[in-house]
Amino acid sequence: FDLDDLKNLDRDGLLIKSDFITKVQSKTLLDFFKYNEKNSELLNNQNHITRKLEIKNFNGELNFVKDIEFKIRQLVCISLKKSITNETPQVSIFEDYYEIYKKNISDHQDLFHTDVPYDTFKAFIYLNDISRDNGAFSYIIGSHKISINRLISEYLGSINIRKGQDNWEKNLPFKLYQRKRVEYCERDSGSLVLANTSGYHARGPFNTSKEKRYILYFNYRYLS
């Protein structure tokens, strides 16, 4: 990473780096998931299938994951204006697909939402080619910044949380961001997506039934 990466992340809330890992490394992680799939956790199983495999040992062929994670953690700590910590995040491989896709039928992650009202980061490395047909991460550029719109949105969302705050069609807060630019992170395998998830984001649709998405996931919430 360089200074321009840090500036872009702070300005947009989003950083995308193609070829962050090699195709061989992506395949190594995919093979690792498939070999250990029996040990994965099934999070959703009704039409939308999500499996999560936490990686706890980075020895041997997965040693490179430890190195790339440290690079990401350095950037996150600098962005948060924190000292670089040796504490590592949860690292997992996720598999997602739908038997038949319909919006907002499982975990609501395909609707624009924020995680928390303060700066926090998640990183995803695509392990297969990702498009709008198989869950490309989507982000409203700049929506992580404190603004009048954001303060109004947080207030209205807090009192309307049980009345569909994640639905743009029903809730005023999201309409405040409708004219903002949405970045659809369609990229090849090996690409890094690093997002400040205090901004509005969503998992994209799965328009092709049974087409899978695989990601390597790093959660840096503990640093916030």
Secondary structure, 3 states (H helix, E strand, C coil): CCHHHHHHHHHHCEEEECCCCCHHHHHHHHHHHHHCHHHCEEEEECCEEEEEEECCCCCHHHHHHHHHHHHHHHHHHHHCCCCCCCCCCEEEEEEEEECCCCCCCCCCCCCCECCCCCCCEEEEEECCCECCCCCCEEEECCCCCCCHHHHHHHHHHHHCCCCCCCCCCCCHHHHCCCCCCEEECCECCCCEEEEECCCCEEECCCCCCCCCEEEEEEECHHHC
